[in-house]
Amino acid sequence: EVQLVESGGGLVQPGRSLRLSCAASGFTFTAYAMRWYRQGPGKEREFVAHISSSGGSTYYADSVKGRFTISRDNAKNTVYLQMSSLKPEDTAVYYCNAAGGSWGQGIQVTVSS
């Protein structure tokens, strides 16, 4: 059974940092690019970041470029999203995605003072 389980979310003040993790199981993790998406209140789900299967290539939505970093540890079947300089508009449910395939259940990130 394919599973993607996000962790690391929560409430954080503007300007602070947070790291999300997504633990994958049930498929060949090293064969898949991985992505993070998010869905803010009243908004559609949007792309945040992408990392290739090897980790050698990444790209980001313009809204997070320079503040967020996606990475992966293929030995641990885990993908990460390091979020820095967080803004209230980053408040959303964040989802892990195996490119073209399965989704995690999502995890809430709230940026507020």
URGI-V589925 format. One record per backbone hydrogen bond with DSSP energy under -1.0 kcal/mol. CO is the residue of the C=O (numbers start at 0). NH is the residue of the N-H. If there is no record, write none. Layout:
BEGIN
co:nh
CO:NH
CO:NH
END
This chain:
BEGIN
co:nh
2:24
4:22
6:20
9:109
11:111
12:15
15:85
17:82
19:80
20:6
21:78
22:4
24:2
26:28
27:30
28:31
32:98
33:50
34:96
35:47
35:48
36:94
37:45
38:92
39:42
45:37
47:60
48:35
49:58
50:33
56:51
58:49
60:63
60:64
63:66
63:67
66:83
68:81
70:79
72:75
72:77
76:23
77:72
78:21
79:70
80:19
81:68
82:17
85:14
86:89
87:90
91:108
92:38
93:106
94:36
95:103
96:34
97:100
101:97
106:93
107:9
108:91
109:11
END
